[in-house]
Amino acid sequence: MIRVVLPGHLRTLARVSAEVQVNVEGPVTQRSVLDALEAQYPMLRGTIRDHVTQERRPFLRFFACEEDYSLQPPDTPLPEAIASGAEPLLIIGAIAGG
Amino acid sequence: MSGVRVLVGTRKGAFILTADGKRQRWDISGPHFSGWEIYHLKGSPANPNRLFASQCSGWFGQIIQRSDDGGKTWTQPGTPPGEPTTGPGGMPKAESNKFVYDVSSETGKPLTTHQWYDGTQHPWEFKRVWHIEPSLTDPDTVYAGVEDAALFRSTDGGKNWKELSGLRGHGTGPKWQPGAGGMCLHTVILDPGDPQRIYIAISAAGAFRSDDSGKTWRPINKGLVSPYIPEPTAEVGHCVHHVAMHRSRPGVLFMQKHWDVMRSDNSGDSWTEVSGNLPTDFGFVIDVHAHEPETVYVVPIKSDGEHFPLDGKLRVYRSRAGGNEWEQLSKGLPLRDCYVNVLRDAMAIDTLDKCGVYFGTTGGQVYASADSGDNWTPIAEHLPAVLSVEVQTLP
């Protein structure tokens, strides 16, 4: 089971109160985790990745085990601690404004 | 007793203000979708308890929300809470927040670029839904005007959206360019007398009309003069801020252009200026009295460089002559030190006997008049910046 922590606004949209858990078949990557997340919560489609290009929305970042994976290719394997469920994948809204 | 429901979209959520027919005591519910920009929400004339809302964010993109109980509860169309979100085979039941431009070969000439601020061509990029216009007769049919400018339609209650690509593809698209607020399709008017006729307006392209339910379009900007564009009388390129119509006379249109208040008596085929004695004819909103088709309202704004009322006095102007002769309406409005703006979709009019007029400001106030504009009262004073105001007259 993969653990994913969503930004507050997306938790509201998905009607979940804390981190969510998704099942991933095969390699655990950004793409496979997001595919599983969107399958389980279709209301999140388009909010994390663009509908057409499937690219990360510019103001969101992906962190795993204190490392920024945002700029990694989407099929890059995520750390074993994410795959085992020991650590969550963090989806974080960039802090912008002043 | 009849009542009214005022739908307010703001920078940080939606608010619903309700009152009985006297319109003296108001209840406010909200914020709905707290923290999100709500560019517009509007009810279905065919089913007033069905509301649609455009919810968006620079972080998370575009969401469409729908209520079927007058705004008490909301869902994304096709993904109601508590029900499976996917159908057989794992496919999502709906893609209500998916707005994808039509670039299929069936359109004949898929369009990929428009004019950018510097005159170069720039790809069309979806940003947000500015305006939602439910069908006059079918609660499942609804139109969405979006940025970058295009018109989408849903025929399943907002679950899925398809572009009416004949608009972007009719030929002038490469000459459209963004206004200061982006290249937005902000006005959608459905003709109550001709179900095939649709008017839309775009900043900065102009007004357009379809006479075949959105398949084909043509610009309707003859008579508009915009000295700040290379060809002041060009077919397209005009910064139209808003257009309004009275239901009883769908061929008569009133327009607040960037500068100039305009009028057409032939369904937009030609326009004449009716700014008359307005203290400034820059502004964003324009609307028409519910029962007097020659009575028009605007809120003059100082200039394109100074988006606030002239002299710090917030005043509505009313013409009972269809333009040219305007009277100031200021009883109950702030007449000193007021430097808010009133954005293009932030005025609405109810249909009670003595019709109510409503408008919202970027300072978070919503003002109402229960006597056609003679007297004004703030019915909400401390909301986030108001982006849009709509009103429903309830039985």
Interface residues (C-beta under 8 A of the other chain):
Chain A: P7 H9 L10 T12 L13 R15 A39 Q40 Y41 P42 M43 R45 G46 T47 I48 D50 H51 V52 R57 F59 L60 G93 A94 A96
Chain B: S34 G35 W36 S57 G58 W59 F60 G61 Q62 I63 Q76 G78 T79 P81 T85 T86 G90 P92 K93 A94 E95 N97 K98 F99 V100
